[in-house]
Amino acid sequence: MDEQLSFEEGLNRLEKIVQTLETGGLTLEEALSLFEEGMHLAKICSERLDAAELKISQLQTAFEEAIENKGESPC
């Protein structure tokens, strides 16, 4: 699976896998293969969300520090 896969692409593929598994009619091997791919995609999507959350947190902290420092007079 591509590490360059976007979050949206991964999520869309994951949704298709879930639909296929819910529909049924697959052999055990096919279902296991799709389940494995889905778990890998879920991991990638989770990592992308964690990275985005960290970036947002860092940006908020930097913004708050900038606002606090703006109110201080230079020494």
TAQUI-V80071 format. One record per pair of residues at least 24 apart in sequence whose C-alpha atoms are under 10 Angstrom apart, sorted by the first residue. I is the first residue (numbers start at 1). J is the second residue. D is the distance in Angstrom with one decimal. If there is no record, write none. Layout:
i:I j:J d:D
i:I j:J d:D
//
This chain:
i:1 j:37 d:7.8
i:1 j:40 d:7.7
i:1 j:41 d:7.8
i:1 j:44 d:9.3
i:2 j:41 d:9.3
i:2 j:44 d:9.2
i:3 j:41 d:9.6
i:3 j:44 d:7.5
i:4 j:44 d:9.8
i:5 j:41 d:9.2
i:5 j:44 d:8.5
i:5 j:45 d:9.2
i:6 j:44 d:9.1
i:6 j:45 d:8.4
i:6 j:48 d:8.5
i:7 j:41 d:9.1
i:7 j:42 d:9.8
i:7 j:44 d:7.8
i:7 j:45 d:5.6
i:7 j:46 d:8.8
i:7 j:47 d:9.3
i:7 j:48 d:6.5
i:7 j:49 d:8.0
i:8 j:45 d:8.4
i:9 j:41 d:9.6
i:9 j:45 d:9.4
i:10 j:38 d:9.1
i:10 j:40 d:9.5
i:10 j:41 d:5.8
i:10 j:42 d:7.8
i:10 j:43 d:9.8
i:10 j:44 d:7.6
i:10 j:45 d:6.5
i:11 j:38 d:9.5
i:11 j:41 d:7.4
i:11 j:42 d:7.7
i:11 j:44 d:9.4
i:11 j:45 d:6.9
i:11 j:46 d:10.0
i:12 j:41 d:9.9
i:13 j:37 d:9.4
i:13 j:38 d:8.1
i:13 j:41 d:8.0
i:13 j:42 d:10.0
i:14 j:38 d:5.6
i:14 j:39 d:8.6
i:14 j:40 d:9.4
i:14 j:41 d:6.4
i:14 j:42 d:7.2
i:14 j:45 d:9.4
i:17 j:41 d:10.0
//
